[in-house]
């Protein structure tokens, strides 16, 4: 299974450009996600993108992987546009992902967990997950994804 890992970060993009490895962008979250994907026996492809609706939408729609993971841009600032870019593309939403993510986050960050907009859905038969950009959130999110991805893929393709 191939995961397209898209990291949305304007500040990193301005500093490093469109790189294809998290190490080239000083990106701990992207590194955590790719390490866990590879440890689970899957392949991961990384791309750093600026925040914004169009760059994210384009990559979600044109990616050739089996799964898309978008990391970053899920906060509350005016530049956090990941959900505005991706959620309108959902053919089906997977609200349980965000609910479980927030529940598990409650143990780690307390009531600040209510600020996360982690989300997931199916776009053209492909699972798409949106994770917050912190390394701990990336770890939690990818672990939740990997635990159920085979089941999700099976149902999304029926």
N, C-alpha and C positions, 0 to 999 in steps of 0.2 A: 504494500500500500504506500502511496506517495502523498505526503503532506506538503502543501504550499504554506509556508510560514511567512506572513506579511507583518512587518513591524512598522507601525505608524508613529513617526516621531519627527516633527519638523526640525527641532534643534539638532538631532543627530544627523538628519538628512542634509541640513545646511553645512555641517562640519565634515561629513564623510561621503556624501553623495549616495547614489544608488548602488550600494555594495551587495554582494551575494554571500557574505559570511559575517556572522555576528561579531567575530573577533575584530574585523576591520572597522566596526562601528562602536567598539567598546560597549557592546550590548549584552549585558548579563542575562536579561530575560529571554532574548532570542537564543542564546547559548543553552540555557536551561531547557527550553522547549525542544531544541534539536537533539540534545543529549538524551532526553527521555524518549523521544521518538525513535532514535537509533537503538537505544537499549531495549526497546520493545520489538525490535526486528523490522522496523519500517524505514523508509527513506524520507528525508526532509529536504526541501529546497527553501532557502531563505532569501528574502528581499526586503530592503529598507526603503520605506516610502515616506513622503511628507504627509502630514495630516491633511485631510481634505476629502470632500465627497467624491470628486471625479477620479483621482488616482486610485482610491480604494475600490470604488465600483468597477473600474476597468479591470483591475487585477483579479477581483473576485469572479468576474464574468469570463475572463479570458484564461484563467489558470487551467493548467492541464492535469493537476494532481487530482487525487481521489477525495481529499479533504482539504479545507482551507481553515487555517488558524490565523486570525488577525489579533495582534497584541498591541495594545496602546490605543489611546484616543477614546477611551470609554468613560472618562471623567466628566466633570461639570464645567470646565472652562470653555470659552468660546471656540478654541481650537480643537476641542474634543468632538470629532465628527464621525467617528467610526460607526456608531449606531445609526446616525442619520444617513450615512452612505449605504450601509449593508441591510438594515432591517426592511426597507422597502423592496428589496430583492427577494425576501423570503417567500417561497411558495407555501411553506408550512413553518411555523415557529415551534421551537422546542423550549417552552417556558421552564420546564423542569431543570434544565441546565443552569439557568441563572438563579433559580430558587435554591438549588443544592449548593451552588457556588457561594451564595450569600450566607447560607446556613453554616457551611464549613468555615467561611471567613469570619463569622461571628466569634468562633473559638480563638482565632488568631489576632483579630484587630478590634474586637468588641463591636459596639453599635456603629462604628464607622463603616461596617459592612453594608449598611443601607445606602451608602453613596455609590457603590459599584453598579455599573450598568452591564455587567457580563451578560451575554445573550448568545443564542444559537438558533439556527434554522436550516432549512433545506432550500438550496438554490439550484434549480435545474437538475434535481436528483442528487446533488452533492451537499454533504454536511459542511456548514460554515459556522465557526465558533469565534466569538469576540471576547477577548480577555483584557483585563486591565494590564498596564505596562510594568508593574513592579515585579522583581524576580520571584517573590513569594506568591504573588497572584498567578504568575506564569506557571510556576511549579504546581500549584493547586489545580489550576485549570487544565493543564495538559494531563495530569494524573487522572482527573475525572473523565476527560475525553478518551484516553487510552483504555480505561476500564470498560467502556461501552462501545467503542468505535465499530467493532465487528458487527454488533447487534444493530447499531444505527445504520450502517452501510447496507446490511441485509434488508431492513425495512424500507429504507429510502429507495432502493432499487426495485422494489416489488410493484 
